[in-house]
């Protein structure tokens, strides 16, 4: 097997010893063992698709934040931190924390009280079949494509970092994920996300600790960066965003505040079912409200193990990393910074732990995708449109089959991406088309009882089409970049922020206009779905320390302090 | 964690993972004490104290969330 793993064996970034291989093998054995153990508990639909709705706030909160802490994310954002500096932390702070608090305080009560299984499920209750089907089909297709893209990306990383055979990585990881998710459903996915959370922290935390010792602390690191890259600012978050041309991302502060913070982050964290499903597994409404807020504190700390290693790479690595498109043979890319830092500080044992954390991150990402796919297919497409009144056991069985089928389709996608590499960028962009307008649709539906069924559907459709249109036009001609992203200097990330902002605005405008000319639903049908018609249990008798609102405000206060420190 | 199903808490599995990894990393750190690998700051013997930390945390989790204590 080791020979098969290494059969490709090109020049690799790190070399594993026997103890490292034992550490990796133990992880695979443990997750499979947990999957088989949990199989006996996943008998009903609620067990399999929502982990029995019995997770504590801590477990749901860690799973919620872990579902977004995949390895592509870690490698990619460490690379972005190397490329753009500490500005990359915006995606962890302004681009996450307010949205997580908003989900916990404002939106979670509606998802939870309506007893929906999914976000398309909420749309079904609020807007009817058309909006729900549009959301469910798009989500199911995108999820499975993303799973394939992740699978391929993992195999490439394993090949580059360890020299493992591409096919070996794809087959072993997908089969392991398939077995444990098909066995235990969301129980398995959540258990493994919690394990992954600990692995990632313990596997990566040594890099900033040893990096800070080597450079002599923050000021020493900043001094070294200035020495290695004179005249460039990598250690301030807001200062370089007074104009588009002042920073390498080509972004203005309005793009971060309105495009990222107010729309894209809100869309992702509050309507992407992959993450919301983890919170729906909470045992009661208080736990469901607390879970994203607990998650927000951990999310706020993630730059320590992602952004700081990227900055340390600027300070201590003897070579200069380059963009993937410009890399010559033998040159390292931005995304290699985390494995390079791992290899710099970690010998046998610790290296195995770091690599296991990466493998676990990839597998948990895949598990998240297939478990969300199985739920949306079974509850939002198969049950309402194909077989309405089957017994619960039939839907559980369908969920198990879906998990395996979803994985096989993902493997097919992975091989498709292998042949057409540019497809990867487009699949990732496709996901973005839907998230921002969906936020507008869900939020209006929760806050304004007048919004009609037709308005929900047409608003969502208009938002998605406007997003696709802007993306295509900006790809076709840079002239359109100045129009939509407000400056010719706006780079890919900046363009995506403005695209999200305008598509959400389009969705809201169309929804409001259609609402004004169509007939609203009667109030009786909207109870538990709309703010003004829903009785959310108040927590007047709970102490401050037990109130989600208190912890939400605390998270926002810490966020504000961090912005001032790194201004 | 589970009132309906009496599932072993996930924290116990976290404990097992940390315990085993802590032991392996600590032991490999001790084994290479006199001839550390060629990594930067190898003289700090990070595997020994990091492995030790993992082992102690794993032990605490295993004891606190042991299935026997939960029963």
Interface residues (C-beta under 8 A of the other chain):
Chain A: X17 X19 X22 X23 X26 X27 X30 X34 X37 X38 X41 X47 X52 X54 X55 X56 X59 X187 X190 X191 X194 X195 X198 X199 X202 X206 X210 X213 X214 X283 X316 X343 X344 X345 X346 X347 X348 X349 X350 X352 X353
Chain B: X1 X2 X3 X4 X5 X7 X8 X10 X13 X14 X16 X17 X18 X20 X21 X24 X25 X27 X28 X29 X32 X36 X37 X39 X40 X41 X42 X44 X46 X47 X50 X51 X54
